[in-house]
Amino acid sequence: MTRNNGTKDREKYGTSQLFNFNKNSYLERTSRPIYAIIFLLPFIVFYELGTIFINTDVLNRSEGLVVAFVWLQKFMAYLGFSSRVTWMAPAFVVVIILLALQLASGKRWNFNLRDIWIMAGECILLAVPLIVLSMFLNSSVQPKVKSVAFDTGTKQVSVETLAAADNGSHNADNSGKLKKETLLADIVTGIGAGIYEELVFRLILICALMLLFQDALRLSHKNSIILSVLISAALFSAHHHIDFLSGRLNQTDPFDLTRFAFRTIAGVYFAVLFAVRGFGIAAGSHAFYDIIAVLIKDVFFPQ
C-alpha cells in the first residue's frame, strides 16, 4: 500500500526547514536557527536601544515602532505582562522561538564566526535585486519626482514636512541635527521591520500555514509551499495599508497599487529566502534592504 505525497514529504522535510542542504556545508550551517540567533542578535539590540534613546518626536515621525513589533507587545500585554516586560518581550520571543526550532531540528549547535561575516555579505547581495526593483518602479511610475520613494517600512517624509520643521527652528544647525536624527530613526525602523516583520509573516505565519496545508490538509510539500508563500506575501503587503487589529485603513499609508505590488513581490522574495535559506538570511536581507534604501535616499535623493 502506497502512502500519499503529504506523508512522504513530511518524512523528508521539517516544517521549519523547507529545503535541505548537504550536511555541514555553508548553506546547511547558516540555515540553522542557532546561526539566526547569533547573526541577528546585534540587530535586535540595536533596535531595542534605538527605540529607547532616539528622540520620541523624531521616532514617531519615522514610525520607529514597527507594526509587527507593536502586535507582539499588545499580545504580551493582553496576557497580563507589565509594560516593562512587554517592551522587551518581542526580542525574547525571537530568541525563544529560534531556540525551540533549533532543539526540534536536532541539528548541531556549533558555529563558525567567519560564517557570520559571509552571511552579512550574502544578505547585502540579496538586498540588491529589491533595491533595483524599487528604483525601477518609482522611476517608471513617478519620473518627475525628485526623490525615490523607497519603501523601507518608514513614513515617507516630504520636502514640505522637512521645510516646515526647518522654518520652525530658524536654525540651520537644528535642521541638520533633525535630519541626522531622522536618518538614524529610519535605519532603526528598517532594522526592526527586517526582524519583526519576518518573524510574524515568515517564521510564524509560513510555519503555521505549512502545518495547515501539509499536515492538516495533507497537501503535497510543493503545493503547501506555494500557497504559504503567496498568502504570507499578500498579508505582508496588506498590513501596511490596513490595521489588522482594528480593521481600519492606515491613513498614513493610503493604498497605492504600485506600492502594494512592490510589497507583494518583496513578500514573495523574502518568503522564498526563508524557505531556501532560513530565518536568519531572510531577516538579514530585509534589514539590509531597508538600511541601503535609507542611505541611498539620504545621499543621492536628499529632500
N, C-alpha and C positions, 0 to 999 in steps of 0.2 A: 504493500500500500504506500503510495507516494504522499509526501507532505506538501502542503501549499507553499507558494513563494514567500508569504509572510513569515512562516515558521523558519524556512531556510535562511531568510535574511536576518532574522533575529539571532540566529546562531552565529552568523558571520560578522555582524556589526553590533556595536553597542549604541545606545541612544545618544550618549554624549560624544561619541567619536563616530562620525558618519562615514569616514573613509579611513582605511588603514594603510600604513606605510611599512617598509622594511624595518625590522626590529633594530632599535638603537641608531637609526640613521638620523641626520639632522631634522628631517621632516617629521619623523616619529617622535623624537625627543621634544621638539619645540611645540608639538601639538598637545603635550601632556598638560593637565591642569596645574601641576606644580610650577611649570615654566610660566604659565599665565600669571600666577600669583607673584612670582619674583619679578617678572617683566613689568607688570602693571602697578606694583606697589609704589614706586616713586610718583607715578601719575596720580594715584589715589591720594597720597599725602599732599602733593602739590595742590590738588583741587580743594581738599579739605582746608588747608591753610589759607589758600586764596580766598575762599568764601568767608573766612573769619577776619582776615586782616585788610582786604581791599575795602575802600570807602563804600558804604552801603548805597549811596545815591548812584555812584558810578556802576556798581554791580547790578543795580536794578535797571539802569539804562541798557546794560548789555544782557539782561535776563540771565544773570550769572547762576541762578539756581535752575538747573536742568529739570525739565518736567518729570522725567523718569526718576530723578533723584527725589523730587518732592513727593511723587507717588509712594516711594518706599518709606519716606518719613511719615506720611499720613497713615500708611498701613501699620507702622510700628506704634504710632500714637493711638490708633484705633484699638490695638491690642492692649493698650494701657501703659506703655512706657513713658517715662518723663521726657520733657523737651530736650534735656541734655543728652539722654540716651538716643533719642530719635535723630539727633543731628549727626551722631557718629555711626548710627546703625547701618546705613547703606554701604559704607565701606566694609563693615564686618560681614554684611550679607554676601558681598562679592567673595570675600576670602573664605567664608564658611561653605558656600556652595561649591567653590572650586576645590576645597579640601575634601568635601564629600564625594565629588566626582573623581578626584584622584584616588581616594580609598576604594570607590566602587570599580574603578577601571583595573585595579590590580597591577598598574604599571609601576616602573621603578621611580624612586623618589630622588635619585641623584641628579645633579645638573652640572653643566659646564658654563661658567660665567662668560666665556668667549661667545657662546651661543646667543647670549642676551644682546650683545652688540650687533651680531649678524641679524637678529630679529628686528632690531631698530632700523637697520638699513633696508631690510625686506619690507617693513611697514611703510617707510618713506617711498620706496619704489612703487608699492601697491597703491599708494595715495595719488600718484601722478595721473593715472587714467581719469580719475574723477575730477581732478583739477582741470585737465584739458577739456573734459566734457562740460564742466561748469562754465569755462570761458567761452566755449563754442556756443552753448545755448544762449548765454547772455549777450554775446556779440551779434548773434543772428536775430534775436528777438528784440533787443534794445540797442541797436547800433549807435544811437545818438547819446546814450547815457555815458557820462564821463568816467564813471567808476563801475567796475564789475561787481554786481551784487552777489558775491559768493555766498552760498548757503552754508553757514557754519554752525547753525543752531543758535546764533545770537541775533538779537534785534538789529535790523538794518538802521544805522544812524544816518540820517540825511544831512546834506550840506546845510540846510536851513536850521536843523537842530543844533549842530555844532556852532553855527554862526550866532544863533540866539544865545548860546552859552558864553561865547566869546564876548558879545556885546554886553551881556550882563556883568561880566567880570571886569571889563575895561582894562584888562591886563594881559599882555602877551605871554608873560611867564605863567600865569594861571591857566591860560589857554593851552600852552604846551604841556603843562602838567596834567590837565584834564585829558588831553589826547593820549598821553602815555599811560595814564591810569585806565582809560577806556580800552587801549590796546591790550594791556595786561589782563583786564577783566574779560575781554573777548577770548584770549588764549585760555584762561582758566575755565571759562564756559565751554569752549571747544573740547578741552580735555575731559571735563565732566560728561559732556554729551557722548564722547567716544566710549567711556567706560559704562555709564549707566543706561544709555540707550541700547548698547549692545547687550548689556545684562538682561534688560527687560524683553527686548524684541528678538534677540537671537538666543542667548543662553537659556532663558526661561521659556519664552514663547515657542521657539522652534522645538526644544526638547519636549514640551507639553504637547505640541501638535504631532510630533513623531510618535509619542506614546498613544495618542488618539488614533492616528491613521494606521500605524504599523502594528501596534499591539492590540488595541481595542477593535478597530475595524478590519484588521488583518489585510491591509493593502500591501502591495509589494514595496520593498525598500525604495526603489526608484520613484514610484508614484508618490510615496509618502514624503520624500524629499522635495519633489517638485511642488506639491500642494503646500507644504510647510513654508517653503521659501517664498512663494507667491503671496500667501496670506500674511506672513510676517512683514513682507515688504510693503504691502498695501496699508496695513495698520500703522507701520512705521511712518509712512508718508502722511497718512490722515491725521495722526496725533498732533502734527504741527499746526493743523488748522482747526481741530476740534478738541475741546477738553473732555476726554472720555469720562472723567469722574462726574462732571456736572451736565454733560451733554450739550454744552454751549459752544458756539463758534468762537474761535480765538480772534479777538478784534485786533490784536497787534500783528497778526499774520494772516490777513484775509486770503481766501482761496485764489490761487493763480495756477492755471493749467501747466505752464512751463515749470514752475517750482514744484508742483505736485508730481509731474512726470520725472523730473530730475531726482527727487527724493525717492520715488518708487524704484527707479533704476539703481540708485545708491543702495537702497534697501536690499534689492536682489544681489547686488555686488557684495555687500557685507555678509549677506546670508550665505553666499557661495564660499566666501573666505572662511566663514565659521564652519561650514560643512567640510571643507577641504583641509583647513589649517588650524582650526580650533579657535577658542575664545580669545586667547592672548593676541594672536595676529589680527583677528577681526577688530578687536577693540583698539589695538595699537594703530592700525591703518586708519581707522575712523578718527582717532585723536590727532594723528599726524596730518591727515587731510585738513582738519579744522585749523591746526596751527599754521600750516603752509598757506592756506587760503587767507587767513587773517593777516599774515605777514606780507603776502603779495598785494593784498588790497591796501595795506598801510603804506608800502614802499612805492608801488607803481601806480596806484589809483587813489591817492590821498584825497580826502574830502575837505 
